[in-house]
Amino acid sequence: MSDHAIRLLLVEDNPAYARLVSELLKEGSTTVRFDTAITNSLASALNHLREMNCDAILLDLGLPDSQGLDSLTSIFSNYPRIPILVLTALEDEENAVKAVASGAQDYLLKGHIEGAALVRSIMYAIERKKSEGALSRVAKKYSDMINTMFDVVFTLDFDGTVVDIDPKMERIIGWTQKESIGKQFSEFVHADDLPIAEAEFIRAIQGIGRPIEIRVVHKDNTFRWVRINALLITKDGEPEELSCVLSDITEKKADELLLAVQSDILNVLSRSSNIDETLDRIVGIIKATTEFDAVGIRLQTGDDYPFVASVGYSDEFLQAENTLAMQYPQGGICRDKDGNVSLECTCGLLISGKTDPANPLFTAGGSAWTNDSLPFLDVPLEQDPRLHPRNRCIHIGFRSLALVPLRAGNKIIGLIHLASHRTDLFTEKSIKFWEGIGVSMGVAILRNRAEEATQEANTNLEAIFESSPTPIFILDEKINVVMINSAAVLLTGGSISDALHHRPGNALRCVHSSEDPRGCGHSTACPFCPVRNGIESLIANGGSMHSAELVMDLVRNGTTQKVWLSIGAEPIHIGGRLHLCVAMDDVTERKRVEEELKTDRANLERIVANRTSELKLSNEELESFVYSVSHDLRAPLRSIDGFSQAVMEDYADKLDAKGQDYLNLIRDSTQRMGKLIDEMLMLSRISRAELKLDPVNLSSIAEKISRDLEGSQPGRNVEFIIKPHIEVKGDRDMMRILMENLIGNAWKYTSKHESARIEVGTGNGIEGESFYVKDDGAGFDMKYVDKLFTPFQRLHSTSEFPGTGVGLATVKRILNKHGGKIWAEGAVEKGAIFHFTIGSEESIHANVRM
Amino acid sequence: MSGKIRGGTILLIEDNEGDIELTMRALKKNNISNEVVIARDGEEALNYLFCEGVHSKRDPCDLPVLVLMDLKLPKVSGLEVLKRIRADKDLELLPVVILTLSKEESDIIAGYKLGANSYVRKPIDFIEFIDAVKHLGIYWLMLNEPLPRKKGEKNG
């Protein structure tokens, strides 16, 4: 005995008795457990049975809503497989027999039941029902066998009336024996087959009948295929009646039909190249030759699996069903973690290959089928093997449904959708058949798609080859041109036929290819041809060439020209044989431009070098000019001065005061001129000189200058205030000259004062850091400030203050070279202050470059 | 000038007549009474020193005690003469004072590099010049010890 509890339904309206029964059951056995449900009416009992499975029913016949055996028959007719034990208070033998006859397993008297006996009765009832079931199944099998073993016999008279008919015929045509006799047999024949039947009838009554296969129509309008053999019966030589034997060949016919469908489909698949057309035809074939109301094919299109061919579905159905993609409630397609679109409904489940063969809805081949879809509406969600079922098919009324995958190897690329409003159209065998069709179709479709893809790739490659602006030649192993694109034809300057099947030298019209009648490769120059050597080396050793720049002597417009080619070559295989794909660009123009550029650059450099040396030369000339000028100018000055002095000394007694005076004036002038020459020399030298930038301490320079000045005129009372640590970056000599001039000027222009104060310091103004030399001497009128730095422009006469007028110009020139500025403020007799700045190192370098 | 001035010839190499006159005057003013030989260009100077040309009859041992030389000379420049002097075994130690108008750094450097003993710039002011010559005289003709002479023997 199994260890699960026996599920018992006790239908008893008396609660006290119901409790008693429960007690009796507990008492009655230690090994058997009962899970007892109690209902108190027929209606509630039926409800319970609808919801729950039950192993046995204890039924009280006296129920409020049903009397006597009605309850029994009611329950038994709905649940014939559950053993029912009847309980009653009445001691009625007749009723007992009737009860058992009506389907009860046992009849128990209330009041005479004790625990153990009750349990025993229930267990026996369950066992008995089991064997009954088995027996009835065996019996059914045998009866089926018998039915098919023996054909049905009927007799017709000569006007086609049924005279006698085997009662078994009822199974086939639905009319009883009684109803059938007297009818015209033609009434049972399928309209389409009537002509055959009638023709055969006429032959049969002539005695030359042959077996025919026709359809006979059932009372419920279904049909069955039958094979009928008619035999003419004679009595005493006279035709009496037609005796017919009929066998049901529906199954066989169905098989034949399927085979025909299969053969047609395979034919279509092998012939046609347009997949869409093929699928349409297949769908048509299936629909025409089977009883399905709708046939459709879903095929992978991008990420989704829409119906690509269908017949028998409404437009709304197709529109709604054209995507299998699961969508979020707010819109948007669901994707799984690999980024693939999630598919839903039974179709989606099947295509994803996630069907569970353990579930009766699915087959080992991955198909889903049912002969009645309605119960699926009631299946609770946890138990539903389908993924997010849409139930549209069911709602439309398709009861028989089969979804069969289109397979290519392990890949499912779609499915065949077969639907009918009728139930019971499929068998395991037929599903297997469709699965075979699914595989054939899958393989054919996949192969077709692969071919299309290859075709597309080839077309694309051809387009790329043809449209490339780079000339491309394809050479075979013998270095003949086997393929050439338009750009290459242009390069050769000839036509395609001039190039195809020739060697590259001929194709490109290399000048050497005409030296020998055998063409390219046979001239004495050919062993040295870089193109030939390059290509032959590639063919022999493999590898590739990239941007090799080689030159060939090609004939263009009647003349031989040196043509530079930039060549790239890659080995490829065509039809399994080694070829070379060679791309050549004519880069002669670029090469020419490069050469020109090189020449231009060399020229330019030469010109620049020339100019530089010219400049150097003129600089040197200037140098020596300045040198000799200063020298030659000074010499006469010495003479003038010297001999004036000589005259003054030697002829003093002959000269009066005025004479002496004049001679002194002569001497003064010559000395002045000497100074002028020196200073001009200096000015010019400064302009030409190259700066040597060093850190310079202006304070220490100023201090030395102040000491020298004090030493030269020790009598003077001059206070020097020099700010220490004034550091600049400049040319040391020029800075010295600058300070000598400025401080020298300050010294000079304070010489008329008793005491003087000369300052050297720094300031911070708009110009940034600046430096200044300040004195409290003669000063100048600001009206003439612009003349200060112009050479030879003086604001005082030489008798007032000696000077050449070049000093400040020199200072300005020095500061210019240092990227600096100078400006002055002054007032007559109130002294002057000269500010200057020195430029940054970068600005100085910029200046020098200019 | 007091003190004993050494005897001996002074070779004055100068092309400018005015300068010659002035130099002679300055020497006279300073009571420097040594014999002054004048060479008016570089070639003449070399002829004198090497006893060639017009001076081929001269005694090679009779070397001047001081050479006063201008740089800017016709035919052969002062620096070239200096080079020749310093290249000769007999003359290389001859005192040469460059007396010139040029203040050019390059000349000064070249002069010293070639072995001049002194470089003096001729001032335009004659008074100053007289002073300069005085100093030269004191130094070269009195103070400075000359190279000892070997009479009658030619060196090298």
Interface residues (C-beta under 8 A of the other chain):
Chain A: Y627 S630 H631 R634 A635 P636 L637 R638 S639 D641 G642 F643 S644 Q645 A646 R667 T670 Q671 G674 D678 L681
Chain B: N16 G18 D19 E21 L22 R25 K72 L101 S102 K103 E104 K122 P123 I124 D125 F126 I127 F129
